[in-house]
Structures are given as C-alpha cells and as structure tokens.
Amino acid sequence: GNNLLDNLLSGQGKMFSRTNTDTSLKQSVTNSTIPSYTGENISHLAPGLASMDKFKAPPPGANISYRMWQLGDKARPQKKVRVIVRSKVAGITKEGVVVSPSVKLEHQPQYGAEQVTASQCAREWISALIRPGSVPTRVRVTPDSQVCMLEQKTLQQLTQEGRRVGSDPGKQLVNLYNIFTELSTFSPGQYLLQHTAKTGAFCNVLEASTKSGPPMMDLHTLYTTLQPGHTVPGMVQYQPIDTGILTPWHVANGRVPGTFEPPGQRKQFSGGRGRG
C-alpha cells in the first residue's frame, strides 16, 4: 500500500504540467462602461503527448477533463489496472493555478475550528490527487454562510491529516486496486457499486436487470418515495474542536481555541518600566 502511495505522490507533480496555453476571451458589453465576464476557454496539454489537433475537444461550455491512471503493485509489476477518471475544474486563479475547493461547515466558530471527519478528508485527498497541480483549499463557513477561515493544503498534508483521522490513503488505494481488479473479470455491462459502513473495505456489486420484484432494487422507487426514518434529524452532532488550529477570529480577539469567554471585563494593561 505504501509503495503504491509513494509512487503516486512522487510522480504527481511530473505527470501533468501546463505547457502551451490557448486562451480566448469572450465578453459581452451590457453598456458602454461595464463589461460582463462570460467565460474563458483554457486548454492544457500534458508533455509527451501529440499535438492539440490530434484530440477531440469537449463540447462548447463543457468543463470536463479525462486522465488515464495506472494502479499497480510492485510485487506484481506486470499486473496493472488502467482507469480513466473524468473530473471538472472548480476554478483557476489569476496566476493559472487550479483550485480544488471543499466546504467545511463550522457550528461553533466562537470556540474554534471543528475537526475534519475521515469522510471529508478522504474526499479532499482524492479530489486533489486526480487534479495534478491543483491547490486543495478548505473553506470553513458558518451556518449563516459567513466565511471564517481558508486553509490551503498540499497533497502530502492531506495524506498526514487523513492518517490522523483514520483514513489512510495508502490503504484506500489498495482497496480500489483490489475492487478494480475484481471488476475487470466481469463481463461488459452496467454495474453499480454500493458501499456502506457495514461493508468496510468491501462493496456490493449490483448489475442492471430488466426483471422486477425481490431481490431486485428499483432505483426509481428509492427516489420517488420517502420514509419517515430517512428524514434529517433535528439535531446535528457537532465535531470536537481542533485545538491545534488558530482561526483568524481567535487571533483578533486574543482567545485560545477550545476555551470559553472569560467572565467580566478584560483588563487593559499599559506599558511601563519594570523592576529587574
């Protein structure tokens, strides 16, 4: 597992880099002074590939990219799994850096930043991995949509954070490799992977069928009916406060994360010469 992860981390920065940029701006002017931005076409080509005219461009206005990945094991180098990953780009900075954002809801900003769950950390890690060169950016917001903190991470930092919260990326990649290897033995068709907390490192494989009745699962029925137990509970279980993160609010107010506001008025101290 570690060999597979180390290879991805070491080669992640070398796989794709921006070389030739073909940029065309399309603007429509609403009046004589205020232009409106309507989009920008940005094309990137990985080094070592053919010229741009050898590839089929996506439909106009589509924000998609396809990348070929290989999963393998050093113990069995001859057995590799090739996977095509389709993804989108959320945004690009003025400097041309791809941003991979995620949102973390903060329920107790007055006490500090909440700990990141293993699920969110895993999603952030894979989102950054499949977008080489992107900057993972975690946006912490309050329930009233106020941004309280921005965190820019690296893939290595997300890897360490994931291991701390119980989501080791190396083990997860091994799970994906085993699942894809098993799926490659199936006949071509339409399949659905179902994963729950009870399945652990495994998943259920469902195959499309024209039959009805048990033990078949009707996906349309699942989304057209609502059971009382499927509704969101009224109370949200908050995550513990991460006392290792100092938010801008705590810096501005001189507060220690994870502590209550001291009673009474804060004393003001004036500078002066002390005795030594």
C-alpha atoms as one frame of an Amber mdcrd trajectory, in Angstrom:
protein
   0.000   0.000   0.000   2.779   2.437   0.913   4.708   1.693  -2.291   1.653
   2.479  -4.382   1.014   5.711  -2.481   4.654   6.816  -2.582   4.793   6.314
  -6.350   1.695   8.455  -6.841   2.948  11.220  -4.572   6.403  11.343  -6.157
   5.070  11.280  -9.715   2.070  13.522  -9.163   3.970  16.703  -9.905   5.657
  15.266 -13.005   2.644  13.770 -14.759   0.968  16.950 -15.879   2.280  20.467
 -16.262   0.951  23.357 -18.255   2.876  23.896 -21.474   1.028  25.663 -24.246
  -1.978  27.766 -23.389  -4.588  28.686 -25.935  -6.749  31.359 -24.359  -9.626
  33.193 -25.958 -11.786  35.643 -24.094 -15.455  36.100 -24.790 -17.074  39.174
 -23.353 -20.404  40.846 -23.873 -20.805  44.507 -23.048 -24.036  45.399 -21.259
 -23.389  49.114 -21.591 -20.605  51.410 -22.640 -18.651  51.167 -19.368 -19.393
  47.864 -17.558 -18.302  44.645 -19.317 -19.542  41.268 -18.080 -17.358  38.155
 -17.955 -18.918  35.222 -19.804 -16.204  32.610 -19.649 -12.776  31.653 -20.827
 -11.517  28.698 -22.859  -8.316  27.249 -21.377  -6.624  24.227 -22.957  -3.792
  22.274 -21.305  -1.732  19.534 -22.905   0.464  17.178 -20.907   4.098  16.876
 -22.036   4.950  13.941 -24.246   1.549  13.818 -25.969   0.661  14.543 -29.559
  -0.306  17.978 -30.836  -3.545  19.609 -29.779  -5.274  18.955 -33.115  -4.988
  15.191 -32.548  -7.504  15.313 -29.705 -11.228  15.861 -29.734 -12.214  18.958
 -27.793 -15.149  18.806 -25.345 -18.451  20.448 -26.318 -18.550  24.251 -26.025
 -19.098  25.349 -22.452 -18.296  21.897 -21.031 -15.947  21.760 -18.067 -14.571
  18.230 -18.212 -11.223  16.506 -18.449 -10.181  12.872 -18.823  -6.968  11.424
 -17.414  -5.544   7.940 -17.621  -4.282   6.476 -14.351  -2.480   3.225 -13.638
  -2.811   1.315 -10.389  -0.292  -1.390  -9.733   1.683  -3.290  -7.143   5.467
  -3.513  -7.025   5.159  -7.158  -6.039   3.335  -7.799  -9.337   4.558  -5.122
 -11.780   3.124  -6.963 -14.778  -0.420  -6.679 -13.417  -1.640  -3.103 -13.696
  -5.106  -1.613 -13.874  -5.722   1.340 -16.161  -8.505   3.682 -15.065  -9.955
   6.660 -16.934 -11.018   9.383 -14.490 -13.424  12.107 -15.534 -13.330  15.300
 -13.486 -14.119  19.010 -13.555 -12.197  22.113 -12.570 -13.862  24.354  -9.995
 -11.739  27.412 -10.671  -8.401  28.862 -11.721  -6.570  31.753 -10.089  -5.170
  34.736 -11.960  -1.787  33.022 -11.865  -3.212  29.974 -13.660  -3.269  27.674
 -10.607  -6.130  25.178 -10.456  -8.093  25.311  -7.196  -9.663  22.203  -5.667
 -12.111  23.617  -3.075 -14.084  21.949  -0.304 -16.510  23.372   2.255 -16.361
  22.620   5.982 -19.393  23.755   7.999 -18.472  25.264  11.355 -21.158  25.099
  14.056 -19.081  26.523  16.911 -16.807  29.222  15.455 -16.618  31.046  18.812
 -14.816  28.034  20.288 -12.605  27.156  17.337 -12.411  25.072  14.164 -14.026
  21.646  14.259 -12.080  18.509  13.456 -12.332  17.196   9.905 -14.089  13.859
   9.518 -12.440  10.884   7.859 -15.015  11.045   5.055 -14.289  14.663   4.166
 -10.554  14.172   4.388 -10.751  11.204   2.008 -12.840  13.213  -0.480 -10.428
  16.141  -0.325  -7.450  13.848  -0.867  -8.825  12.052  -3.915 -10.080  15.365
  -5.347  -6.556  16.790  -5.184  -4.950  13.596  -6.493  -6.998  13.381  -9.698
  -6.263  17.064 -10.427  -2.452  17.205 -10.606  -1.013  20.598  -9.757  -4.176
  21.850  -8.061  -4.216  23.588  -4.676  -6.613  21.952  -2.174  -8.467  24.806
  -0.457 -10.701  24.145   2.539 -13.286  26.871   3.140 -14.674  26.926   6.671
 -18.078  28.623   6.764 -20.678  29.237   9.465 -24.357  28.199   9.142 -25.207
  31.784   8.110 -22.806  31.482   5.117 -20.038  33.594   6.628 -16.501  32.566
   5.670 -14.441  32.254   8.837 -11.247  30.675   7.536  -9.415  29.496   4.402
  -6.905  26.668   4.540  -4.629  25.896   1.605  -3.226  22.389   1.826  -0.852
  20.166  -0.102  -1.443  16.560  -1.060   1.198  15.478   1.455  -0.523  17.444
   4.242  -3.877  15.858   3.397  -2.197  12.457   3.489  -0.882  13.061   7.017
  -4.210  14.512   8.149  -6.103  11.541   6.738  -3.919   9.106   8.660  -4.577
  11.012  11.878  -8.351  10.749  11.488  -8.320   7.093  10.435  -8.421   7.344
   6.633  -5.042   6.159   5.358  -4.845   6.963   1.614  -2.402   4.105   1.055
  -4.883   1.545   2.347  -7.713   3.142   0.378  -5.717   2.879  -2.859  -5.126
  -0.794  -2.166  -8.872  -1.230  -1.731  -9.512   0.487  -5.063  -6.896  -1.675
  -6.751  -8.493  -4.866  -5.429 -12.001  -3.725  -6.423 -10.965  -2.708  -9.950
  -9.024  -5.940 -10.398 -12.088  -7.976  -9.461 -14.392  -5.892 -11.668 -12.134
  -6.492 -14.684 -13.100 -10.168 -14.549 -16.799  -9.356 -15.068 -18.438  -9.385
 -18.457 -19.156  -5.959 -20.035 -22.372  -4.411 -18.736 -23.865  -1.824 -16.413
 -22.923  -2.173 -12.768 -23.455  -0.159  -9.612 -21.077  -0.239  -6.650 -22.731
   0.126  -3.253 -20.669   0.878  -0.173 -21.877   1.289   3.388 -20.252   1.488
   6.794 -21.017  -2.203   7.308 -19.141  -3.343   4.178 -15.824  -1.866   5.347
 -13.131  -2.417   2.730 -15.602  -4.312   0.527 -18.585  -3.208  -1.539 -21.693
  -4.687  -3.089 -21.832  -5.020  -6.869 -25.285  -4.575  -8.427 -25.936  -5.471
 -12.068 -28.574  -3.810 -14.245 -31.568  -6.049 -14.967 -34.922  -5.808 -16.732
 -36.617  -8.061 -14.173 -38.711  -6.759 -11.277 -39.591  -7.890  -7.786 -37.382
  -9.254  -4.997 -34.420  -9.383  -4.776 -34.253  -6.625  -7.405 -33.686  -2.991
  -6.410 -35.727  -0.340  -8.204 -33.663   2.839  -8.188 -36.605   4.950  -9.358
 -38.683   3.861  -6.367 -35.894   4.844  -3.991 -36.000   8.441  -5.240 -39.783
   8.781  -5.554 -40.753   7.591  -2.076 -39.828   8.937   1.334 -39.789   7.014
   4.566 -40.098   8.810   7.938 -36.804   7.381   9.086 -34.950   8.825   6.079
 -35.528  12.447   7.054 -32.704  14.515   8.504 -32.796  14.587  12.328 -33.450
  17.895  14.004 -30.194  17.931  15.940 -26.724  17.839  14.354 -23.914  16.116
  16.196 -21.020  18.547  16.258 -17.424  17.509  15.735 -14.900  18.092  18.544
 -12.870  21.304  18.389  -9.411  21.019  16.860  -7.350  22.979  19.376  -4.341
  22.875  17.071  -5.949  25.303  14.596  -5.868  29.015  15.356  -8.613  30.795
  13.431  -8.377  34.483  12.420 -11.192  35.253  14.892  -9.191  33.832  17.793
  -6.113  35.786  16.730  -8.046  39.055  16.522  -9.777  38.513  19.882  -6.821
  37.058  21.744  -8.641  33.827  22.566  -7.299  30.314  22.985  -9.135  27.719
  20.811 -11.448  25.405  22.720 -11.984  27.760  25.670 -14.957  29.735  26.960
 -15.020  33.508  27.081 -13.645  34.715  30.446 -16.240  36.350  32.753 -16.191
  40.059  33.467 -14.405  42.781  31.564 -10.986  42.280  30.129  -8.293  44.204
  31.949  -6.267  46.715  29.994  -2.546  46.847  30.671  -0.406  49.834  29.830
   3.279  49.645  29.092   5.833  50.794  31.639   9.236  50.181  33.098   9.539
  47.193  35.337  11.969  46.477  38.069  14.693  43.981  37.349
